Amino acid sequence: MVFCRKCGKEISQDAKFCEYCGENLDIITKNQETETRSAEPGKWPSHEKAGFGIRFISYILDSIVIGIISSIITFPFTPTYIPSITFNNSIGVELFDISSILTSLLGILYFVYFEGQRGATPGKMVTKLKVVGTDGTMPIGYGGAFIRYIGRMISLLVLALGYIWIIFDKDKQGWHDKIANTYVVRE
């Protein structure tokens, strides 16, 4: 099997150019391409964009991970942590505010670190998805991941229309992907 270095499509061994993308490229075997792509920054494994269903599953997996970590971290800040002390209303609200802030920070750090540094959150790793820049860069970096996170909030706040947009978009991008110039692709 021989694959085009640029688009990853299977092509004939004696081809001088790729019949799919038209590029005049060096032709190498799949094993060599896998090694080359992992060694070269900015090369991503696939051009197949991930749809809404698989992305939703990866988000559920990430939510479970964040929920477990968040519960452990915020447990000491819940008003029922020390039952022998009677909390008045203002202390209970303050502790709730601390746990809410910690949970929010955890979500931001989780998505920014994994998407910015590793190219995929644990949920995306399990479902074999990657976040890549529209220009092919991967990983997208902390700045790009933070912009994408802000875009997630915008996508969610408008009745989750930014996420539903993935179903109808030709490039399978949500609003957060469009804001951050990213795609979610299959490995």
HELIX and SHEET records of a PDB file:
HELIX    1   1 LYS A   30  ALA A   39  1                                  10    
HELIX    2   2 PHE A   52  THR A   74  1                                  23    
HELIX    3   3 PHE A   75  PHE A   77  5                                   3    
HELIX    4   4 ASN A   89  TYR A  113  1                                  25    
HELIX    5   5 PHE A  114  ARG A  118  3                                   5    
HELIX    6   6 PRO A  122  VAL A  126  1                                   5    
HELIX    7   7 GLY A  141  LEU A  157  1                                  17    
HELIX    8   8 LEU A  161  PHE A  168  1                                   8    
HELIX    9   9 TRP A  175  ALA A  180  1                                   6    
SHEET    1   A 3 GLU A  10  ILE A  11  0                                        
SHEET    2   A 3 VAL A   2  CYS A   4 -1                                        
SHEET    3   A 3 ILE A  27  THR A  29 -1                                        
SHEET    1   B 2 LEU A 129  GLY A 133  0                                        
SHEET    2   B 2 THR A 182  ARG A 186 -1                                        
END                                                                             
